[in-house]
Amino acid sequence: MKMKIVADSSANLLALPDIDFGIVPLHVIVGENDYVDDDKINLTAMQEDLSSYKGKTSTSSPSPHEWENAFGDADVVFCITITSTLSGTYNSAVIAKDIYEQNHAGRKVYVLDSLSTGPEIALFIEKIAELIKAGFAPDDIYKTLLEYKDKTHLYFSLASLNNFAKNGRISPVIAAGIGLLGVRVVGKASEEGTLLPLDKCRGEKRALKKLINHLKECGYTDGKIIIAHNNNEAGALELKKLIENTFGIFNGKIQKTRALCSYYAEPGSLLIGFEA
């Protein structure tokens, strides 16, 4: 039985070792420019364009056809999408699932709305890969994934909200107050899949301390952690150090955001997915 994991590009991954894995790119639209979030994208050019462009910007979901192509010829597909509150990607994947299963009798696609993005999705993907390699049956993998999902979290520290404003999600007046004098928004992905602001912090050091406090509140001890950063490796390393000093271990990795996450988590921002 051939099993495959397919995710959209908000997972910040391009490949997985020793597992059949596919990525379906989202798009970032800046004026007339369409940036496809794949391995060919020029992230520097995209972010410079976003910074200088004064008009409305947006993101675009993959089509059902793109999802169906990514499923390939797998007998079983585990499909993970960005939260449906930020994108129509989940709905597109569900349509692709129905078409794929109708056209290929006996094949099965499991679609999971992550209610999150970035490093928390990466944790889901790693868990599925682990279960596939361990020889679990498809239904058991999906059941275990749903149970695992209740034990993971996504928190963030955003250095700017300009793209949220250009996307029409918040008032430009509110966005203008963030980033000035080093103010950062610390928050989390809610149980409903929305991005929920929790704290406004003056300076990155205070924001990192807030993130550590939130890990404690979630009951974190030594679970897996993935820190994703947008041009803020120093901040990611400082957070790693704080985690080591607070919990005695850093059981994880640091990665860079790709285009979709870089759109919402602008330069200087951090995303942290973890098990608790």
C-alpha positions, 0 to 999 in steps of 0.5 A: 500500500502506497501512502503519501503525505501532502501539505500546502506550503504554509508548512515551510517544508519542501521535502521529507527524508525517506517518505513520499511527500508533496507540497502544494504552493499557495500564492502571495499577490502583490499588485500585478506580481504573483509569487508562487510559494515553491522552491523557485520563489525569490523570497527576498524580492517578494518581501521587498515588494511587500514592503514598498507596495502601498496597495492591497495585497492578498494570498491565493489558495491552490486549486482542487486540480493542484491538490489532485495532481499532488496526490499522485498515484498513492493508495492513501493520502494524508493531506494537511492544510493551513487553518480554514479561517485564513484561507480557502485551502482546506475547502479546495483540498476537500473538493480534490479528495472527493474527485480523487476518491471518485476517480480511483476506487479503493483509494482514500484521502484523509484531509485535516484542517490544521486550525494552525500554520507553520511549525505546528503543521510541520509537527503533524507531518513529522508525526504522520511520517513516524507512524507510517514508518512504524507500520500503522494502518491508515485509520489508526494513523488518522485517529492518532493524529487527531489525538496528537493534535490536542497536544500541540500548540502554535504561538507567535511573536509578530514584529509587524501587522502591515500585511494584515492591514493591506489584506483588509484583515485589520485596520491600518490604524491598528497596524501602524501602532505595531512595530513602532518603538519595537512593539510586538504582538504575542499570541497563539492559534486559538482552538477555532483556528484564528490568530488570537493576540494575547500580549503587546510587548515593547521589545523582543526580550519582553516578547520572548519572556512572554512566549516562555510564560505561555509555554509554562501555562500550556504545561510544556516540559520536554516535548518537540519544538519547532521555531520558525523565523522570518529573517530573525535567526538571532531571535530564534537562537535567543528563544532556544537558549531561554527554553534550554535554561528554563526547561533544561532541554531544547528538543527541536529545531529552527527553520526559516519561514517560506512565502506564505508564513512570511506574508503573515509573520513579517520580517523579525517575527517568530512562530513556535510550534510545540508538544505539551 
